[in-house]
């Protein structure tokens, strides 16, 4: 797989390996450094070292070799189980945890933890790398995920996600003061034509995407909001809020960079509701955010 993109002004000055790790969220920095060392990364058609500081308008090409997937090892990693039965597990994923294995991240993921917890009892529809995974949230987004323990549950949940028949509420802190008490963003999104690792509003070729938000609290230079997803596209909240001028705080990729919040976007999947695949009754689960989010609120309220 070969991907090319151009460095923007927000990322200028980052080490090459750090920059690539931020873009390839599922891949480790060690793996990206390995690709750089092996000549799989070209900057302006030349090989560079990991310590190279990227410059605005640098043209970068990354060639990711096809990799034979190793056995995914169950790992005894603590994980916050909100609910579990014979068919599903609802997990409150911690910030910084990758959902499923990928090159350079074959251990320490949510999948590794759940394989240990269930003794391998997850659906296998998505293959050996993504057992049980029906949907995902970004590495630096915390919050609720539902995981399938068998193939019947997986198929039924996948159908609900495909028709957007899922209740999803997020909370976020965004840059800037939003004037109105709420709003709707109806803007199609797709791969950024200038950077295939990013998502962008694309009125020509993008997929239908709708986000609803409500202001919870106005803070010093920021706004605490509640977000409901009508659709569930990749990076949807991050892209839509950036599109209207209020990027999620701490989101280096989409314009919410802030030196006080350097551990990723302040975004948490707080509520998840769906029709249970076995009982066919509607169920709903909630989980409050962790220390990173709450500490940010404290700092912004104090200011």
Secondary structure, DSSP 8 states (H G I E B T S, - for coil): -EEEEE--GGGTT-BHHHHHHHHSTTS-HHHHHHHHHTT-EEETTEE--TT-B--TT-EEEEE----------------EEEEE-SSEEEEEE-TT--SS-BTTBSSSSHHHHHHHHHTT-S--TTTTTSTTBS----TT-EEEEEEESSHHHHHHHHHHHHTT--EEEEEEEEES---SSEEEEE--EEEETTEEEEEEE-TTT-B--EEEEEEEEE-SSEEEEEEEESS--TTHHHHHHHHTT--BTT-TTTT---TT--SS--EEEEEEEEE-TTT--EEEEE----HHHHHHHHHHHH-
